[in-house]
Amino acid sequence: MTSHELPRPRGCVAATLNVRFALAGLSTLLGWGLGWSALTPCANAETKPDFALTVNAGERGAAFSDTMHGVFFEDINYAADGGLYAEMVQNRSFEHRAPLYAWSVSDDSITLEVAATKGLHKNNPAYARVRVPESAESGAIVNDGFDGFAVQAGERYLAALHVRSDQPGAEVSVVLRDGEGAEIARAVLGEASSDWRRFEGELTAEQSAGDAKLSVEFGGPGAYDLDMVSLFPADTFRGRRNGLRKDLAEKLEGLKPAFVRFPGGCIVEGRTLDNAYRWKDTVGPVWQRKQNDNLWASRENPQYHQTYGLGFFEYFQFCEDIGAEAVPIVNCGMGCQFRGRDVVPMDELGPWVQDALDLVEFANGPIDSKWGKLRADMGHPEPFNLKLLGVGNEQWMEGYFERYLVFYHALKQRYPDLQVVSTSGPQANDDYYHYAWKRFQSDVKADVVDEHYYRSPQWFLSNHERYDGYDRTAPKVFAGEFAAHEPDRASTLRAAVAEAAFMTGLWRNADVVTMASYAPLFAREGAVQWAPDLIWFDNTRSYGTPSYHVQAMYGQNVPDVVLPVTVEAGSAPQPQLRGRIGVGTWETAAEFKDIKVTRGDEVLYESSGDLEEWEQHGGDWTVEDGVLRQTSQATNVRAFVGSEDWTDYTLTLKARKLRGREGFLVSFASTDPRETSWWNLGGWGNVDHGLESPLLGLERKRGGVEEGRWYDVRIEVGPQSVACYLDGEQIHRAELPPLPPVYAAAGADDETGEVIVAIANPAAVAQTGRVALAGGSVTGAVAYELSSDSPRDVNSFEAPTRVAPKQLSIEASDGVVEREFPANSFTILRMQPAK
């Protein structure tokens, strides 16, 4: 047996690979509907386990932060309007890009238009003008909701609207009708007047319907001005009037998040600064909030909008309700750097800094302060006790840092105890990341640094030691956005177990990593801009993905201090680089020739000028005089040739850029065309060369490609290494890191006395593990086990708990626990040490 002990970070007690079980907080998992069963030790005590794990409970390490596991909320995938925010009316105030979107008239005699004269408020100028002709006794306009209104028989719904009319005294009603037009519920709100008047009313549904519509009906001819038409279920989370959808909020609460990051994400930055998220637009009465287009609007969802009904007051209130710290992110005076170069000049940055200062006052200030008074007027005179604030989302380089420092010094001068969060940029290991950390280790102060990584499951397995070597004197780390991305972006068990394995490294390095959150959080079926996500929903249903359950298992079982873990096991099977080769482009036309693949003296492939041998994925490909030419300037155009079994080979070719934004792509070790296993020459707008593979992650170096010039490209692919050469010069070299047989971390729960062990087995086979305490014994344990039949298994509306944790009672034998850890599984063990 070989002993595998993880490196010990400087200045702390390290954790190594070991397992052990503890019993605490079982009631927190009952919401999962877990079954309870008893497991006895393996019958054959002579059987040699696949691994032996030992936890040293006597060597206490770093303390876990109170904010270790939290959630990242961004209004993407209809997470707010049409999602967590319980408002059922879409485009309630006629401020969408298409101001009458989701509205129609009850019949052709009714006239509906948008006006803006003497509206409700300067921030909400548009309203609907409805004209009912003299020939009609009544008229109505109809709202479609978000894919219809889903109403339940016997449930109460709260309606509200603002109206004025040139026919004072006319009756105004709201009516719910099913898909066939039959009335389900009605509320007479009152009589219109010549001035704006707000009405409220209550409806009780007489029957259920998933495709209902809401009509606003007017009881006579005339002109009616209408705004802020609203319908909420009465049964919102905590019963709040402008509240949150109960099932979604409860699922979020079920994660037991220690913090909630809000409002993003790229939403903070905006496409341009005009589209940036400004917190002051989101507070006060909902009809006085200045709405905004959503940055994530797309061709499929062009009317994606931000009403800001779920604004900063509702956010702070929700954090208080669930016992989570608020982590607001403010714009640093920069639009999204991916989308443009819109920045606030340094000499005009003052108002943006003042916004950040005022946000802290809104959260914490006394009620006789300007913004503290607004908080009190909104119903919360007590401070929210804000402790953390982030400046910027994932900006980079000097343009960011010169602005960040202005914010940092202003915030610290006014609020010295406030923890300020900065960012290391959008990637896990690129030039922007390295530049940022050099600044944090020299002249830029920050309390916490936000890191982001969306990578393949294999990357997460290969990078579980990421933080072992981090400088213990540098700012703490916030793993602020991460998720394992399958090639098809499915939320699989495999991805979830890879995330769980990676997160054992967060626990082992709890003195460095003080915050972590998966992203994104929500996804509405049929309105998705980004996947994978933690929670999926439609109008009536919701479910957690396998990754949701991993995050919940971690969030509900946070120890107080780290305990070191060691593992003894045989060597684990190691991944190998193998697969086809390919060429391609990204918004560029290019040519390729003299393509050859060799293994020693053996020629595996040599281009013959036959286009038919290439498997094409997009683009316009031709062959002329032995040159393979691609002339489309579409994105992600590729062609492949060869065998998925190829390994240990050298690829050589010549490539020439014809025109376009970038350079060219040369694929290697490719087994799935959806994965980015390539050398990207002249990528990212022709500024960087990037080596990227699911097994290797991403390495970027400065470099571009000239038009019209032939380049010599050579890629040497070994079983566990790759080297890339351009015109004979080595640009990249990378090796696959060795993988352990299992991944584990442990900690002590000081309140219960239990030892908590997190164990991930991403292998394709079950492994028997023996778990022990160094110098002590275990009387029993409780396990929470996440597994399924296949690593590709997912949850769905039809099978929402296909992949869900099981709760298991485990008996100890001779002071240790021995059990089988299923293939592709994640387990939390709460072990009870003998007294």
C-alpha positions, 0 to 999 in steps of 0.5 A: 500500500502506498501512503498518499499525504497531501502537502501541508500548507504553510502556517496551518494544520493541513488536511490529507485524505481520510474519512470519518463519520459524525451525527449532527443536524439530521433534521436539516436534511428531512426536507429532502425526504431522505430514507433511513436505513442501517448499515452494518460493517462488511461481513468479511473482516479479512477483506482488504479495503481499497483505502484506509482513511485516518482522521487525526482528531487531536491535531486541530487546524484552521477554523472554518469561517462563518461564511464558508458556503453560500449562494450566488444570485444573479438575474439570469435565466429569469431568476428574478422576474418570472422566478424567485420574485413572486410577481405573476404579471409580466410587464406590469408597468409597460416599461419593457422594450416593447411596452405592450409585450404580454398584453392584449385587448379583450376584443377589437373594439378596445384601443390599447396604446402606451402614453407617458404624460403625467405618469405615476413617477419620473422613474416609471413614466410609461402607462397603458391608455385603454379606450372603451368605445361608447358602443361597449358596456365594458372592456378589458385588457389581458395579461399573459403572465410568464407562460400563463398564470398557474393558479390553484383552487382555493388559494388566495391571490393579491391584486393591485393596480393604479388607474385614472379615468376621464369617466370617474365612477366607472368600476374597475375589476380584475378577473382570472380566466382559464385558457378557455376564457371561463372565469376562475376568480374575480375581485371588484377593486373600486371606482376610478377617479380622475387622478391616479389611485391605487387599488388593492384586492383579493381573489380566491381561485375557484378551480386550478389552471396552468394557463390562466390569464389576468384581465383588467376590466372597466365597467363602462366606456371612456379612457382609462390610464393603467399602471403597475398591474400586479398579482401575487400569491398570498402564500409567499415566503414568510408571507411578505406582500412584495414577496418571494415565490415560496418553493424557490425561496425554501429550496434556496434556504435548504442549502443553508447558505451562510451568505447570499451574493447579489445582484451578480455577476455581469448584471452588475456591469451591464452591457454598457454603463447605461445598463449597469445595475444601480442599487438606488434604482431598486429601493423605495415603493415599487412604482417609483423604481427605475427599471432596466433592460436585462443584460441577458436578453437574447434572441430567444428572450428579447423582452427579458427585463428587470423590474427591480421588484426584487431590489436591495431592500428585499434582498437584505430582508431575505438574507435576514430571514434565512440567517445569511450574510449579505454580500452585495456587489457594486459597479466599480465604474466599468461596463462589462469588459467582455462586451465593450470598453465603457468606463467612467473617467477617473475624474468622474468616479465620485458619484459611483463611489458615493453610491457604494458608501450610500449602500452601506448607509442604507444597510446600516445607517441610523434612521436619522441619516438619509438612506437609513431613513429610507430603510426605516420608511420601507419597514426596517428601522433596525440596521441590516448589519452589513459586513461585506461588500464587493467592488466590481465583478470580474474586471481585470488589469490596471483599468480596474485596480486604479478604480478599485483603490479609490473605492477601497480607501473611501470605504475603509475611511468611512467604514473601517470594519467593512470587509471589502471584496476585490476580484482576480478576473474571469479565469482561473489561471490566465495573465489577468489572474496572475497580474491581480495576485501580484498586485494583492501581494504588493500594493493593492489591499483587499480583505477577500479576493473573488475567483471564478472558474467554469471548467470541465469535471476533470479540471475540478478533479485535477485541481483539488490541491489548488489552494494548498500552496497559496500564500497564507499572508495574502488576502482570503479567497472567495471562490465566487463562481464555479461549476463543472461543465459537461460538454453538453452543459448537463447537470450530471452526477459526474459534474456534481461529484467532481465539484464535491471532490474539488471542495474537499480542497476548500475545506482543507484550506479553510484558512485561505478559502473563507467563502465559496458559491456555485453559479448560477443559481436558478434556471427557468425552463424554456428561458435559459441563457446559461447552464448548468444551474442549481435549481430548475423551475417552471410555474408550478414545479422546481427541483434541485440538480445533483450539484444542488445536493452537493452544495446542500450537503456541504452547507448543512455540515460545516465543521468548526475546525479542520482536522488532518486526514491521511489515506493509504491506498493503491495507485489510482487509474490516471487519465490519459490524453488520447483522441483525434486531431482537428483544425478550426477557426473562430470568427476567422477564415484560415487555411491549413496544409501539410497536416501530419500525425506521427508516432515515432517512425509510424505515420498515423495520418497524412493529409491527402486532399480528400475533404470527405475524410474530415468530420466537419462541424460548421463552416465552409470547407474546401480543398484546393491543391492540398490546402484545406480552406475554411472561409466562414467567419462563424464561431466555433468552426471545426473539422476532425480526422483520425481515431479516438484511440490515438495517444502518444503522437506528434501533430505537425501542420502549417496554418495561415489566417486569411481574415477575421478577428482571431487566429486559428484552432488546432485540436488534439486528444479530442474524443468529443467535438463539444469539448474544447481540447485545442490550442487556440492561436490568436484567440480572445480577439487575437491577443492570446495563445491558449492551451485548453483541455478538459484534462489540463484546464486553460493556460493563456500567453500573450500572442497574436497571428498575422494575416497572410503568413504561414505558421509552422505548428507542432503539438507533441501529445504524450499520454499525460503531457502536451507541448505546443510549438509555434515556428519551432519555439515552445509556447506551452507545456503542460502535464496532467497532475496525478489523481488520488484514489478518493478525495477527502477532508475532515473537521470537528463539530465542537457543539456535537463533538462529532467528526465530519468527513467529506468523501468523494469517489469519482471512480467508475467502480465502488471502493471499500473504505476503512475509516478510523480516528488516530488514537481513538475509536468510533461508536457509530456514524450517520452518512449522507450519500449521493449516488446513482446508477450512472455518472450521466444521471440527471434530475428533471421535472419527471424525475426530480429526485433520481439523484438525491442523498440517502441518509444511512445509519452505520455501526462501527466495528472495533472502533472503525467504520468500514463500508462501500463507497459507491462509484461516482458518489459523494458522502458526508460522514458524521462520526461519533467518537467514543468518550 
